[in-house]
């Protein structure tokens, strides 16, 4: 939700309409695809609706024992079953409409079987498999395994939390805007690939802690959204138009 708040500010500054490419991983991959189909306001509504739904099997995400229950599922049942979340994505995302987007989208994920970071453009992803690739990119280590073509995948942020990659023919950009949602400057050595250059970069990051990637209680989704908006405004004000 932090990213959606930041996107609201980016749109207000007239930069969303000029965006040519989105490089994403983990929850960013979910948002990249949602934004390719829906308006920013609609994405806000979808996340608020999603936050009221059950996203995991056998776990109440608003319980005080939420994180410990997740750890139990990880140890006892080979990971947390996040299929309810995946089913919600299938409800919210129309793959055909996403593929009509004029913006180039990259979804980054870690192929655990082959120990390599992968960067997939929409054109690389077989039709009907988009949700599988999003799920693989957002598969945290304590979630149940996600397999594609027999390969086991992990959250894309583990191998490259800040992907600088595009499928555009021109790989040089005037401006790169990076939206961070976690204080994790972690990359597994030798896995990252970078194929872009740029003149200027703006980094939008939380001005105060926003909790773990799967934190639902505090700060609330609404608070994350507002923080993302404020933090983005703070950085975008430094641009010269």
NORHUTA-V992157 format. One record per pair of residues at least 4 apart in sequence whose ideal C-beta (glycine too) atoms are under 6 Angstrom apart, sorted by the first residue. I is the first residue (numbers start at 1). J is the second residue. If there is no record, write none. Layout:
i = {I | I}
j = {J | J}
//
This chain:
i = {1 | 1 | 1 | 1 | 2 | 2 | 2 | 2 | 3 | 3 | 4 | 4 | 4 | 5 | 5 | 5 | 6 | 6 | 6 | 6 | 7 | 8 | 8 | 9 | 9 | 9 | 9 | 10 | 10 | 11 | 11 | 13 | 19 | 21 | 21 | 21 | 22 | 22 | 22 | 23 | 23 | 23 | 24 | 24 | 24 | 24 | 25 | 25 | 25 | 25 | 25 | 25 | 26 | 26 | 26 | 26 | 26 | 27 | 29 | 29 | 29 | 30 | 30 | 31 | 32 | 33 | 33 | 34 | 34 | 35 | 36 | 36 | 37 | 37 | 37 | 38 | 38 | 46 | 50 | 51 | 53 | 54 | 55 | 55 | 55 | 56 | 56 | 57 | 59 | 61 | 61 | 62 | 62 | 65 | 70 | 70 | 72 | 73 | 73 | 74 | 74 | 79 | 79 | 79 | 80 | 80 | 81 | 82 | 86 | 89 | 89 | 90 | 95 | 99 | 104 | 104 | 104 | 105 | 106 | 106 | 106 | 107 | 107 | 107 | 108 | 108 | 108 | 108 | 109 | 109 | 109 | 109 | 109 | 110 | 110 | 110 | 110 | 110 | 111 | 111 | 111 | 112 | 112 | 113 | 113 | 117 | 117 | 117 | 119 | 120 | 120 | 120 | 121 | 125 | 125 | 125 | 132 | 135 | 136 | 136 | 136 | 137 | 139 | 139 | 139 | 139 | 140 | 145 | 146 | 147 | 154 | 157 | 159 | 159 | 160 | 160 | 161 | 164 | 164 | 165 | 166 | 166 | 171 | 171 | 172 | 173 | 174 | 175 | 176 | 176 | 177 | 178 | 179 | 180 | 187 | 202 | 204 | 204 | 204 | 206 | 207 | 210 | 210 | 211 | 219 | 219 | 227 | 232}
j = {47 | 221 | 224 | 225 | 181 | 210 | 224 | 228 | 31 | 179 | 43 | 44 | 225 | 225 | 228 | 229 | 179 | 204 | 228 | 232 | 40 | 40 | 229 | 229 | 232 | 233 | 236 | 15 | 16 | 16 | 40 | 236 | 103 | 104 | 166 | 168 | 32 | 103 | 105 | 106 | 163 | 165 | 28 | 29 | 32 | 107 | 29 | 108 | 137 | 156 | 157 | 163 | 137 | 138 | 155 | 156 | 157 | 138 | 107 | 134 | 137 | 134 | 138 | 35 | 105 | 93 | 98 | 38 | 43 | 43 | 98 | 101 | 94 | 97 | 98 | 42 | 43 | 92 | 88 | 221 | 88 | 84 | 61 | 84 | 85 | 80 | 82 | 81 | 69 | 66 | 216 | 216 | 217 | 69 | 80 | 142 | 76 | 77 | 80 | 79 | 142 | 142 | 143 | 144 | 142 | 143 | 144 | 143 | 135 | 93 | 131 | 131 | 130 | 122 | 166 | 167 | 168 | 122 | 119 | 121 | 165 | 120 | 133 | 137 | 119 | 156 | 160 | 163 | 118 | 136 | 137 | 153 | 156 | 117 | 154 | 156 | 158 | 159 | 116 | 118 | 151 | 152 | 154 | 151 | 152 | 159 | 160 | 191 | 165 | 124 | 125 | 133 | 167 | 129 | 130 | 133 | 148 | 146 | 146 | 148 | 153 | 156 | 143 | 146 | 154 | 155 | 155 | 152 | 153 | 152 | 158 | 161 | 188 | 191 | 187 | 192 | 184 | 194 | 196 | 195 | 171 | 196 | 195 | 196 | 197 | 198 | 199 | 200 | 198 | 201 | 202 | 203 | 204 | 205 | 192 | 235 | 231 | 232 | 235 | 210 | 231 | 219 | 224 | 215 | 223 | 224 | 231 | 236}
//
